[in-house]
């Protein structure tokens, strides 16, 4: 008997043996856990979108008030050369 045959025989004996008992409320608990995970995922996604929108609004307000595209006025004038 090769190693593959032994493994197959062992697997068949495990599958032919008695089945493990499953709690009767397992499906209900799994469904509730799934609902909780979905609710948590939706809440995290909504919070991430809210944070993204708040960051975009903050950037827009900063850009409107600071106007970073305009050059700042020079603090001193460059030296003049008369040549």
HTML snippet that shows the backbone in 3Dmol.js (N, CA, C, O; Angstrom):
<script src="https://3Dmol.org/build/3Dmol-min.js"></script>
<div id="view" style="width:600px;height:400px;position:relative"></div>
<script>
const pdb = `
ATOM      1  N   UNK A   1       0.860  -1.177   0.000  1.00  0.00           N
ATOM      2  CA  UNK A   1       0.000   0.000   0.000  1.00  0.00           C
ATOM      3  C   UNK A   1       0.901   1.234   0.000  1.00  0.00           C
ATOM      4  O   UNK A   1       1.770   1.377   0.860  1.00  0.00           O
ATOM      5  N   UNK A   2       0.689   2.111  -0.958  1.00  0.00           N
ATOM      6  CA  UNK A   2       1.517   3.311  -1.049  1.00  0.00           C
ATOM      7  C   UNK A   2       1.023   4.366  -0.062  1.00  0.00           C
ATOM      8  O   UNK A   2      -0.025   4.212   0.565  1.00  0.00           O
ATOM      9  N   UNK A   3       1.806   5.441   0.059  1.00  0.00           N
ATOM     10  CA  UNK A   3       1.435   6.519   0.978  1.00  0.00           C
ATOM     11  C   UNK A   3       0.123   7.170   0.586  1.00  0.00           C
ATOM     12  O   UNK A   3      -0.667   7.566   1.443  1.00  0.00           O
ATOM     13  N   UNK A   4      -0.106   7.280  -0.723  1.00  0.00           N
ATOM     14  CA  UNK A   4      -1.350   7.888  -1.202  1.00  0.00           C
ATOM     15  C   UNK A   4      -2.550   7.018  -0.840  1.00  0.00           C
ATOM     16  O   UNK A   4      -3.595   7.531  -0.442  1.00  0.00           O
ATOM     17  N   UNK A   5      -2.401   5.710  -0.977  1.00  0.00           N
ATOM     18  CA  UNK A   5      -3.499   4.799  -0.626  1.00  0.00           C
ATOM     19  C   UNK A   5      -3.791   4.843   0.868  1.00  0.00           C
ATOM     20  O   UNK A   5      -4.950   4.796   1.279  1.00  0.00           O
ATOM     21  N   UNK A   6      -2.744   4.932   1.676  1.00  0.00           N
ATOM     22  CA  UNK A   6      -2.948   5.009   3.128  1.00  0.00           C
ATOM     23  C   UNK A   6      -3.687   6.292   3.508  1.00  0.00           C
ATOM     24  O   UNK A   6      -4.587   6.285   4.348  1.00  0.00           O
ATOM     25  N   UNK A   7      -3.287   7.390   2.871  1.00  0.00           N
ATOM     26  CA  UNK A   7      -3.977   8.655   3.174  1.00  0.00           C
ATOM     27  C   UNK A   7      -5.433   8.601   2.736  1.00  0.00           C
ATOM     28  O   UNK A   7      -6.322   9.083   3.438  1.00  0.00           O
ATOM     29  N   UNK A   8      -5.666   8.016   1.581  1.00  0.00           N
ATOM     30  CA  UNK A   8      -7.038   7.906   1.098  1.00  0.00           C
ATOM     31  C   UNK A   8      -7.866   7.016   2.018  1.00  0.00           C
ATOM     32  O   UNK A   8      -9.021   7.331   2.305  1.00  0.00           O
ATOM     33  N   UNK A   9      -7.293   5.915   2.481  1.00  0.00           N
ATOM     34  CA  UNK A   9      -8.009   5.018   3.393  1.00  0.00           C
ATOM     35  C   UNK A   9      -8.299   5.721   4.714  1.00  0.00           C
ATOM     36  O   UNK A   9      -9.382   5.566   5.278  1.00  0.00           O
ATOM     37  N   UNK A  10      -7.341   6.485   5.205  1.00  0.00           N
ATOM     38  CA  UNK A  10      -7.556   7.226   6.458  1.00  0.00           C
ATOM     39  C   UNK A  10      -8.655   8.270   6.288  1.00  0.00           C
ATOM     40  O   UNK A  10      -9.501   8.441   7.166  1.00  0.00           O
ATOM     41  N   UNK A  11      -8.635   8.966   5.154  1.00  0.00           N
ATOM     42  CA  UNK A  11      -9.663   9.963   4.891  1.00  0.00           C
ATOM     43  C   UNK A  11     -11.038   9.314   4.786  1.00  0.00           C
ATOM     44  O   UNK A  11     -12.014   9.839   5.322  1.00  0.00           O
ATOM     45  N   UNK A  12     -11.118   8.198   4.112  1.00  0.00           N
ATOM     46  CA  UNK A  12     -12.407   7.502   3.990  1.00  0.00           C
ATOM     47  C   UNK A  12     -12.921   7.049   5.354  1.00  0.00           C
ATOM     48  O   UNK A  12     -14.119   7.127   5.626  1.00  0.00           O
ATOM     49  N   UNK A  13     -12.018   6.578   6.210  1.00  0.00           N
ATOM     50  CA  UNK A  13     -12.465   6.147   7.542  1.00  0.00           C
ATOM     51  C   UNK A  13     -12.941   7.341   8.367  1.00  0.00           C
ATOM     52  O   UNK A  13     -13.875   7.213   9.158  1.00  0.00           O
ATOM     53  N   UNK A  14     -12.306   8.499   8.187  1.00  0.00           N
ATOM     54  CA  UNK A  14     -12.773   9.695   8.901  1.00  0.00           C
ATOM     55  C   UNK A  14     -14.137  10.147   8.395  1.00  0.00           C
ATOM     56  O   UNK A  14     -14.998  10.545   9.180  1.00  0.00           O
ATOM     57  N   UNK A  15     -14.331  10.084   7.076  1.00  0.00           N
ATOM     58  CA  UNK A  15     -15.607  10.517   6.510  1.00  0.00           C
ATOM     59  C   UNK A  15     -16.735   9.534   6.814  1.00  0.00           C
ATOM     60  O   UNK A  15     -17.889   9.940   6.942  1.00  0.00           O
ATOM     61  N   UNK A  16     -16.416   8.261   6.928  1.00  0.00           N
ATOM     62  CA  UNK A  16     -17.442   7.260   7.226  1.00  0.00           C
ATOM     63  C   UNK A  16     -17.801   7.219   8.707  1.00  0.00           C
ATOM     64  O   UNK A  16     -18.813   6.623   9.077  1.00  0.00           O
ATOM     65  N   UNK A  17     -16.996   7.837   9.553  1.00  0.00           N
ATOM     66  CA  UNK A  17     -17.218   7.803  10.999  1.00  0.00           C
ATOM     67  C   UNK A  17     -18.363   8.708  11.417  1.00  0.00           C
ATOM     68  O   UNK A  17     -19.052   9.284  10.575  1.00  0.00           O
ATOM     69  N   UNK A  18     -18.563   8.829  12.728  1.00  0.00           N
ATOM     70  CA  UNK A  18     -19.666   9.659  13.235  1.00  0.00           C
ATOM     71  C   UNK A  18     -19.418  11.145  12.951  1.00  0.00           C
ATOM     72  O   UNK A  18     -18.286  11.629  12.975  1.00  0.00           O
ATOM     73  N   UNK A  19     -20.489  11.823  12.691  1.00  0.00           N
ATOM     74  CA  UNK A  19     -20.410  13.251  12.392  1.00  0.00           C
ATOM     75  C   UNK A  19     -20.378  14.050  13.697  1.00  0.00           C
ATOM     76  O   UNK A  19     -20.955  13.639  14.704  1.00  0.00           O
ATOM     77  N   UNK A  20     -19.703  15.182  13.663  1.00  0.00           N
ATOM     78  CA  UNK A  20     -19.657  16.060  14.836  1.00  0.00           C
ATOM     79  C   UNK A  20     -20.999  16.771  14.987  1.00  0.00           C
ATOM     80  O   UNK A  20     -21.645  17.115  13.998  1.00  0.00           O
ATOM     81  N   UNK A  21     -21.402  16.984  16.218  1.00  0.00           N
ATOM     82  CA  UNK A  21     -22.661  17.666  16.484  1.00  0.00           C
ATOM     83  C   UNK A  21     -22.482  19.171  16.271  1.00  0.00           C
ATOM     84  O   UNK A  21     -21.504  19.763  16.728  1.00  0.00           O
ATOM     85  N   UNK A  22     -23.424  19.766  15.584  1.00  0.00           N
ATOM     86  CA  UNK A  22     -23.412  21.198  15.310  1.00  0.00           C
ATOM     87  C   UNK A  22     -24.453  21.843  16.206  1.00  0.00           C
ATOM     88  O   UNK A  22     -25.579  21.352  16.292  1.00  0.00           O
ATOM     89  N   UNK A  23     -24.100  22.940  16.879  1.00  0.00           N
ATOM     90  CA  UNK A  23     -25.099  23.611  17.715  1.00  0.00           C
ATOM     91  C   UNK A  23     -26.304  24.037  16.871  1.00  0.00           C
ATOM     92  O   UNK A  23     -26.136  24.463  15.729  1.00  0.00           O
ATOM     93  N   UNK A  24     -27.505  23.927  17.418  1.00  0.00           N
ATOM     94  CA  UNK A  24     -28.695  24.250  16.623  1.00  0.00           C
ATOM     95  C   UNK A  24     -28.797  25.729  16.249  1.00  0.00           C
ATOM     96  O   UNK A  24     -29.440  26.071  15.256  1.00  0.00           O
ATOM     97  N   UNK A  25     -28.177  26.598  17.022  1.00  0.00           N
ATOM     98  CA  UNK A  25     -28.283  28.024  16.716  1.00  0.00           C
ATOM     99  C   UNK A  25     -27.058  28.541  15.962  1.00  0.00           C
ATOM    100  O   UNK A  25     -26.822  29.749  15.932  1.00  0.00           O
ATOM    101  N   UNK A  26     -26.289  27.660  15.361  1.00  0.00           N
ATOM    102  CA  UNK A  26     -25.063  28.065  14.673  1.00  0.00           C
ATOM    103  C   UNK A  26     -25.363  28.989  13.493  1.00  0.00           C
ATOM    104  O   UNK A  26     -24.667  29.986  13.300  1.00  0.00           O
ATOM    105  N   UNK A  27     -26.384  28.673  12.707  1.00  0.00           N
ATOM    106  CA  UNK A  27     -26.722  29.498  11.547  1.00  0.00           C
ATOM    107  C   UNK A  27     -27.167  30.891  11.983  1.00  0.00           C
ATOM    108  O   UNK A  27     -26.792  31.884  11.360  1.00  0.00           O
ATOM    109  N   UNK A  28     -27.955  30.971  13.035  1.00  0.00           N
ATOM    110  CA  UNK A  28     -28.418  32.279  13.517  1.00  0.00           C
ATOM    111  C   UNK A  28     -27.248  33.110  14.037  1.00  0.00           C
ATOM    112  O   UNK A  28     -27.179  34.315  13.793  1.00  0.00           O
ATOM    113  N   UNK A  29     -26.328  32.461  14.757  1.00  0.00           N
ATOM    114  CA  UNK A  29     -25.158  33.190  15.270  1.00  0.00           C
ATOM    115  C   UNK A  29     -24.266  33.659  14.130  1.00  0.00           C
ATOM    116  O   UNK A  29     -23.737  34.770  14.164  1.00  0.00           O
ATOM    117  N   UNK A  30     -24.099  32.809  13.118  1.00  0.00           N
ATOM    118  CA  UNK A  30     -23.275  33.187  11.968  1.00  0.00           C
ATOM    119  C   UNK A  30     -23.910  34.347  11.205  1.00  0.00           C
ATOM    120  O   UNK A  30     -23.209  35.258  10.764  1.00  0.00           O
ATOM    121  N   UNK A  31     -25.229  34.318  11.049  1.00  0.00           N
ATOM    122  CA  UNK A  31     -25.915  35.406  10.355  1.00  0.00           C
ATOM    123  C   UNK A  31     -25.792  36.712  11.138  1.00  0.00           C
ATOM    124  O   UNK A  31     -25.570  37.769  10.547  1.00  0.00           O
ATOM    125  N   UNK A  32     -25.932  36.648  12.449  1.00  0.00           N
ATOM    126  CA  UNK A  32     -25.800  37.852  13.281  1.00  0.00           C
ATOM    127  C   UNK A  32     -24.388  38.411  13.195  1.00  0.00           C
ATOM    128  O   UNK A  32     -24.197  39.622  13.087  1.00  0.00           O
ATOM    129  N   UNK A  33     -23.404  37.525  13.243  1.00  0.00           N
ATOM    130  CA  UNK A  33     -22.012  37.980  13.122  1.00  0.00           C
ATOM    131  C   UNK A  33     -21.775  38.625  11.760  1.00  0.00           C
ATOM    132  O   UNK A  33     -21.081  39.637  11.660  1.00  0.00           O
ATOM    133  N   UNK A  34     -22.348  38.044  10.724  1.00  0.00           N
ATOM    134  CA  UNK A  34     -22.222  38.629   9.386  1.00  0.00           C
ATOM    135  C   UNK A  34     -22.851  40.007   9.318  1.00  0.00           C
ATOM    136  O   UNK A  34     -22.297  40.919   8.705  1.00  0.00           O
ATOM    137  N   UNK A  35     -24.021  40.161   9.955  1.00  0.00           N
ATOM    138  CA  UNK A  35     -24.665  41.481   9.976  1.00  0.00           C
ATOM    139  C   UNK A  35     -23.809  42.495  10.717  1.00  0.00           C
ATOM    140  O   UNK A  35     -23.687  43.643  10.288  1.00  0.00           O
ATOM    141  N   UNK A  36     -23.212  42.069  11.839  1.00  0.00           N
ATOM    142  CA  UNK A  36     -22.352  42.981  12.595  1.00  0.00           C
ATOM    143  C   UNK A  36     -21.127  43.392  11.782  1.00  0.00           C
ATOM    144  O   UNK A  36     -20.732  44.558  11.789  1.00  0.00           O
ATOM    145  N   UNK A  37     -20.534  42.433  11.084  1.00  0.00           N
ATOM    146  CA  UNK A  37     -19.365  42.755  10.265  1.00  0.00           C
ATOM    147  C   UNK A  37     -19.729  43.709   9.131  1.00  0.00           C
ATOM    148  O   UNK A  37     -18.981  44.642   8.835  1.00  0.00           O
ATOM    149  N   UNK A  38     -20.878  43.475   8.498  1.00  0.00           N
ATOM    150  CA  UNK A  38     -21.313  44.384   7.433  1.00  0.00           C
ATOM    151  C   UNK A  38     -21.598  45.777   7.972  1.00  0.00           C
ATOM    152  O   UNK A  38     -21.242  46.773   7.343  1.00  0.00           O
ATOM    153  N   UNK A  39     -22.240  45.853   9.138  1.00  0.00           N
ATOM    154  CA  UNK A  39     -22.532  47.152   9.740  1.00  0.00           C
ATOM    155  C   UNK A  39     -21.240  47.895  10.071  1.00  0.00           C
ATOM    156  O   UNK A  39     -21.128  49.098   9.837  1.00  0.00           O
ATOM    157  N   UNK A  40     -20.266  47.165  10.617  1.00  0.00           N
ATOM    158  CA  UNK A  40     -18.980  47.780  10.954  1.00  0.00           C
ATOM    159  C   UNK A  40     -18.258  48.256   9.693  1.00  0.00           C
ATOM    160  O   UNK A  40     -17.676  49.340   9.672  1.00  0.00           O
ATOM    161  N   UNK A  41     -18.303  47.439   8.650  1.00  0.00           N
ATOM    162  CA  UNK A  41     -17.644  47.819   7.399  1.00  0.00           C
ATOM    163  C   UNK A  41     -18.300  49.058   6.794  1.00  0.00           C
ATOM    164  O   UNK A  41     -17.612  49.953   6.303  1.00  0.00           O
ATOM    165  N   UNK A  42     -19.638  49.106   6.832  1.00  0.00           N
ATOM    166  CA  UNK A  42     -20.337  50.288   6.308  1.00  0.00           C
ATOM    167  C   UNK A  42     -20.001  51.532   7.118  1.00  0.00           C
ATOM    168  O   UNK A  42     -19.809  52.610   6.556  1.00  0.00           O
ATOM    169  N   UNK A  43     -19.930  51.382   8.443  1.00  0.00           N
ATOM    170  CA  UNK A  43     -19.604  52.530   9.296  1.00  0.00           C
ATOM    171  C   UNK A  43     -18.189  53.021   9.023  1.00  0.00           C
ATOM    172  O   UNK A  43     -17.955  54.227   8.950  1.00  0.00           O
ATOM    173  N   UNK A  44     -17.251  52.102   8.871  1.00  0.00           N
ATOM    174  CA  UNK A  44     -15.875  52.507   8.572  1.00  0.00           C
ATOM    175  C   UNK A  44     -15.779  53.179   7.206  1.00  0.00           C
ATOM    176  O   UNK A  44     -15.058  54.163   7.042  1.00  0.00           O
ATOM    177  N   UNK A  45     -16.499  52.648   6.238  1.00  0.00           N
ATOM    178  CA  UNK A  45     -16.484  53.253   4.905  1.00  0.00           C
ATOM    179  C   UNK A  45     -17.100  54.646   4.942  1.00  0.00           C
ATOM    180  O   UNK A  45     -16.585  55.566   4.306  1.00  0.00           O
ATOM    181  N   UNK A  46     -18.199  54.812   5.680  1.00  0.00           N
ATOM    182  CA  UNK A  46     -18.827  56.131   5.792  1.00  0.00           C
ATOM    183  C   UNK A  46     -17.904  57.109   6.505  1.00  0.00           C
ATOM    184  O   UNK A  46     -17.815  58.273   6.115  1.00  0.00           O
ATOM    185  N   UNK A  47     -17.217  56.648   7.548  1.00  0.00           N
ATOM    186  CA  UNK A  47     -16.274  57.520   8.260  1.00  0.00           C
ATOM    187  C   UNK A  47     -15.111  57.913   7.362  1.00  0.00           C
ATOM    188  O   UNK A  47     -14.654  59.055   7.405  1.00  0.00           O
ATOM    189  N   UNK A  48     -14.633  56.986   6.555  1.00  0.00           N
ATOM    190  CA  UNK A  48     -13.531  57.304   5.640  1.00  0.00           C
ATOM    191  C   UNK A  48     -13.966  58.328   4.601  1.00  0.00           C
ATOM    192  O   UNK A  48     -13.215  59.252   4.289  1.00  0.00           O
ATOM    193  N   UNK A  49     -15.172  58.171   4.063  1.00  0.00           N
ATOM    194  CA  UNK A  49     -15.667  59.154   3.094  1.00  0.00           C
ATOM    195  C   UNK A  49     -15.859  60.519   3.750  1.00  0.00           C
ATOM    196  O   UNK A  49     -15.537  61.548   3.155  1.00  0.00           O
ATOM    197  N   UNK A  50     -16.381  60.528   4.971  1.00  0.00           N
ATOM    198  CA  UNK A  50     -16.566  61.800   5.674  1.00  0.00           C
ATOM    199  C   UNK A  50     -15.223  62.474   5.921  1.00  0.00           C
ATOM    200  O   UNK A  50     -15.105  63.692   5.780  1.00  0.00           O
ATOM    201  N   UNK A  51     -14.220  61.700   6.287  1.00  0.00           N
ATOM    202  CA  UNK A  51     -12.883  62.249   6.498  1.00  0.00           C
ATOM    203  C   UNK A  51     -12.310  62.792   5.193  1.00  0.00           C
ATOM    204  O   UNK A  51     -11.683  63.851   5.185  1.00  0.00           O
ATOM    205  N   UNK A  52     -12.516  62.083   4.105  1.00  0.00           N
ATOM    206  CA  UNK A  52     -12.034  62.547   2.807  1.00  0.00           C
ATOM    207  C   UNK A  52     -12.721  63.848   2.395  1.00  0.00           C
ATOM    208  O   UNK A  52     -12.064  64.764   1.899  1.00  0.00           O
ATOM    209  N   UNK A  53     -14.020  63.934   2.595  1.00  0.00           N
ATOM    210  CA  UNK A  53     -14.750  65.162   2.255  1.00  0.00           C
ATOM    211  C   UNK A  53     -14.299  66.313   3.142  1.00  0.00           C
ATOM    212  O   UNK A  53     -14.123  67.432   2.660  1.00  0.00           O
ATOM    213  N   UNK A  54     -14.110  66.052   4.442  1.00  0.00           N
ATOM    214  CA  UNK A  54     -13.644  67.102   5.349  1.00  0.00           C
ATOM    215  C   UNK A  54     -12.258  67.586   4.952  1.00  0.00           C
ATOM    216  O   UNK A  54     -11.981  68.784   5.013  1.00  0.00           O
ATOM    217  N   UNK A  55     -11.382  66.669   4.547  1.00  0.00           N
ATOM    218  CA  UNK A  55     -10.043  67.070   4.109  1.00  0.00           C
ATOM    219  C   UNK A  55     -10.116  67.897   2.835  1.00  0.00           C
ATOM    220  O   UNK A  55      -9.375  68.870   2.692  1.00  0.00           O
ATOM    221  N   UNK A  56     -10.993  67.532   1.909  1.00  0.00           N
ATOM    222  CA  UNK A  56     -11.142  68.297   0.673  1.00  0.00           C
ATOM    223  C   UNK A  56     -11.687  69.694   0.958  1.00  0.00           C
ATOM    224  O   UNK A  56     -11.236  70.671   0.360  1.00  0.00           O
ATOM    225  N   UNK A  57     -12.645  69.792   1.861  1.00  0.00           N
ATOM    226  CA  UNK A  57     -13.191  71.105   2.227  1.00  0.00           C
ATOM    227  C   UNK A  57     -12.128  71.946   2.918  1.00  0.00           C
ATOM    228  O   UNK A  57     -11.995  73.135   2.631  1.00  0.00           O
ATOM    229  N   UNK A  58     -11.370  71.338   3.828  1.00  0.00           N
ATOM    230  CA  UNK A  58     -10.305  72.074   4.517  1.00  0.00           C
ATOM    231  C   UNK A  58      -9.253  72.553   3.526  1.00  0.00           C
ATOM    232  O   UNK A  58      -8.763  73.676   3.643  1.00  0.00           O
ATOM    233  N   UNK A  59      -8.899  71.718   2.553  1.00  0.00           N
ATOM    234  CA  UNK A  59      -7.936  72.139   1.542  1.00  0.00           C
ATOM    235  C   UNK A  59      -8.501  73.281   0.710  1.00  0.00           C
ATOM    236  O   UNK A  59      -7.789  74.235   0.399  1.00  0.00           O
ATOM    237  N   UNK A  60      -9.771  73.190   0.350  1.00  0.00           N
ATOM    238  CA  UNK A  60     -10.393  74.263  -0.431  1.00  0.00           C
ATOM    239  C   UNK A  60     -10.421  75.580   0.323  1.00  0.00           C
ATOM    240  O   UNK A  60     -10.141  76.632  -0.253  1.00  0.00           O
ATOM    241  N   UNK A  61     -10.755  75.533   1.603  1.00  0.00           N
ATOM    242  CA  UNK A  61     -10.775  76.758   2.417  1.00  0.00           C
ATOM    243  C   UNK A  61      -9.374  77.328   2.539  1.00  0.00           C
ATOM    244  O   UNK A  61      -9.183  78.537   2.412  1.00  0.00           O
ATOM    245  N   UNK A  62      -8.381  76.462   2.786  1.00  0.00           N
ATOM    246  CA  UNK A  62      -7.000  76.938   2.893  1.00  0.00           C
ATOM    247  C   UNK A  62      -6.542  77.556   1.573  1.00  0.00           C
ATOM    248  O   UNK A  62      -5.916  78.616   1.570  1.00  0.00           O
ATOM    249  N   UNK A  63      -6.847  76.904   0.461  1.00  0.00           N
ATOM    250  CA  UNK A  63      -6.416  77.422  -0.835  1.00  0.00           C
ATOM    251  C   UNK A  63      -7.101  78.743  -1.150  1.00  0.00           C
ATOM    252  O   UNK A  63      -6.497  79.621  -1.767  1.00  0.00           O
ATOM    253  N   UNK A  64      -8.348  78.893  -0.738  1.00  0.00           N
ATOM    254  CA  UNK A  64      -9.061  80.143  -1.012  1.00  0.00           C
ATOM    255  C   UNK A  64      -8.523  81.290  -0.168  1.00  0.00           C
ATOM    256  O   UNK A  64      -8.487  82.430  -0.632  1.00  0.00           O
ATOM    257  N   UNK A  65      -8.107  81.009   1.057  1.00  0.00           N
ATOM    258  CA  UNK A  65      -7.620  82.092   1.919  1.00  0.00           C
ATOM    259  C   UNK A  65      -6.136  82.368   1.721  1.00  0.00           C
ATOM    260  O   UNK A  65      -5.732  83.531   1.744  1.00  0.00           O
ATOM    261  N   UNK A  66      -5.321  81.357   1.531  1.00  0.00           N
ATOM    262  CA  UNK A  66      -3.871  81.561   1.418  1.00  0.00           C
ATOM    263  C   UNK A  66      -3.449  81.911   0.000  1.00  0.00           C
ATOM    264  O   UNK A  66      -2.412  82.547  -0.194  1.00  0.00           O
ATOM    265  N   UNK A  67      -4.225  81.512  -0.985  1.00  0.00           N
ATOM    266  CA  UNK A  67      -3.907  81.716  -2.396  1.00  0.00           C
ATOM    267  C   UNK A  67      -2.448  81.364  -2.679  1.00  0.00           C
ATOM    268  O   UNK A  67      -1.655  82.247  -3.008  1.00  0.00           O
ATOM    269  N   UNK A  68      -2.086  80.096  -2.557  1.00  0.00           N
ATOM    270  CA  UNK A  68      -0.688  79.693  -2.701  1.00  0.00           C
ATOM    271  C   UNK A  68      -0.152  79.819  -4.122  1.00  0.00           C
ATOM    272  O   UNK A  68       1.057  79.701  -4.321  1.00  0.00           O
ATOM    273  N   UNK A  69      -0.999  80.053  -5.109  1.00  0.00           N
ATOM    274  CA  UNK A  69      -0.540  80.170  -6.486  1.00  0.00           C
ATOM    275  C   UNK A  69       0.020  81.554  -6.791  1.00  0.00           C
ATOM    276  O   UNK A  69       0.687  81.743  -7.808  1.00  0.00           O
ATOM    277  N   UNK A  70      -0.247  82.514  -5.923  1.00  0.00           N
ATOM    278  CA  UNK A  70       0.286  83.861  -6.130  1.00  0.00           C
ATOM    279  C   UNK A  70       1.663  83.974  -5.486  1.00  0.00           C
ATOM    280  O   UNK A  70       1.925  83.384  -4.438  1.00  0.00           O
ATOM    281  N   UNK A  71       2.532  84.738  -6.130  1.00  0.00           N
ATOM    282  CA  UNK A  71       3.877  84.941  -5.591  1.00  0.00           C
ATOM    283  C   UNK A  71       3.810  85.906  -4.416  1.00  0.00           C
ATOM    284  O   UNK A  71       3.061  86.884  -4.433  1.00  0.00           O
ATOM    285  N   UNK A  72       4.601  85.613  -3.405  1.00  0.00           N
ATOM    286  CA  UNK A  72       4.628  86.495  -2.245  1.00  0.00           C
ATOM    287  C   UNK A  72       5.387  87.772  -2.603  1.00  0.00           C
ATOM    288  O   UNK A  72       6.311  87.735  -3.416  1.00  0.00           O
ATOM    289  N   UNK A  73       5.008  88.886  -2.010  1.00  0.00           N
ATOM    290  CA  UNK A  73       5.760  90.115  -2.274  1.00  0.00           C
ATOM    291  C   UNK A  73       7.162  89.998  -1.674  1.00  0.00           C
ATOM    292  O   UNK A  73       7.346  89.435  -0.595  1.00  0.00           O
ATOM    293  N   UNK A  74       8.126  90.532  -2.382  1.00  0.00           N
ATOM    294  CA  UNK A  74       9.510  90.461  -1.914  1.00  0.00           C
ATOM    295  C   UNK A  74       9.691  91.341  -0.684  1.00  0.00           C
ATOM    296  O   UNK A  74       9.114  92.424  -0.595  1.00  0.00           O
ATOM    297  N   UNK A  75      10.490  90.870   0.255  1.00  0.00           N
ATOM    298  CA  UNK A  75      10.747  91.640   1.474  1.00  0.00           C
ATOM    299  C   UNK A  75      11.733  92.774   1.209  1.00  0.00           C
ATOM    300  O   UNK A  75      11.681  93.821   1.855  1.00  0.00           O
ATOM    301  N   UNK A  76      12.617  92.555   0.266  1.00  0.00           N
ATOM    302  CA  UNK A  76      13.539  93.631  -0.088  1.00  0.00           C
ATOM    303  C   UNK A  76      13.699  93.624  -1.596  1.00  0.00           C
ATOM    304  O   UNK A  76      13.516  92.597  -2.249  1.00  0.00           O
ATOM    305  N   UNK A  77      14.035  94.759  -2.129  1.00  0.00           N
ATOM    306  CA  UNK A  77      14.189  94.864  -3.576  1.00  0.00           C
ATOM    307  C   UNK A  77      15.584  94.399  -3.965  1.00  0.00           C
ATOM    308  O   UNK A  77      16.521  94.527  -3.177  1.00  0.00           O
ATOM    309  N   UNK A  78      15.729  93.871  -5.148  1.00  0.00           N
ATOM    310  CA  UNK A  78      17.054  93.459  -5.580  1.00  0.00           C
ATOM    311  C   UNK A  78      17.948  94.681  -5.810  1.00  0.00           C
ATOM    312  O   UNK A  78      17.446  95.763  -6.113  1.00  0.00           O
ATOM    313  N   UNK A  79      19.245  94.519  -5.671  1.00  0.00           N
ATOM    314  CA  UNK A  79      20.135  95.670  -5.860  1.00  0.00           C
ATOM    315  C   UNK A  79      20.122  96.143  -7.314  1.00  0.00           C
ATOM    316  O   UNK A  79      20.003  95.341  -8.239  1.00  0.00           O
ATOM    317  N   UNK A  80      20.246  97.460  -7.498  1.00  0.00           N
ATOM    318  CA  UNK A  80      20.260  98.053  -8.836  1.00  0.00           C
ATOM    319  C   UNK A  80      21.695  98.165  -9.318  1.00  0.00           C
ATOM    320  O   UNK A  80      22.592  98.498  -8.544  1.00  0.00           O
ATOM    321  N   UNK A  81      21.909  97.892 -10.570  1.00  0.00           N
ATOM    322  CA  UNK A  81      23.233  98.030 -11.168  1.00  0.00           C
ATOM    323  C   UNK A  81      23.114  99.005 -12.333  1.00  0.00           C
ATOM    324  O   UNK A  81      22.313  98.805 -13.246  1.00  0.00           O
ATOM    325  N   UNK A  82      23.905 100.042 -12.289  1.00  0.00           N
ATOM    326  CA  UNK A  82      23.877 101.055 -13.353  1.00  0.00           C
ATOM    327  C   UNK A  82      25.068 100.818 -14.274  1.00  0.00           C
ATOM    328  O   UNK A  82      26.087 101.486 -14.102  1.00  0.00           O
ATOM    329  N   UNK A  83      25.004  99.973 -15.169  1.00  0.00           N
ATOM    330  CA  UNK A  83      26.092  99.755 -16.126  1.00  0.00           C
ATOM    331  C   UNK A  83      25.589  99.712 -17.504  1.00  0.00           C
ATOM    332  O   UNK A  83      26.368  99.537 -18.440  1.00  0.00           O
TER     333      UNK A  83
END
`;
const viewer = $3Dmol.createViewer("view");
viewer.addModel(pdb, "pdb");
viewer.setStyle({}, {cartoon: {color: "spectrum"}});
viewer.zoomTo();
viewer.render();
</script>
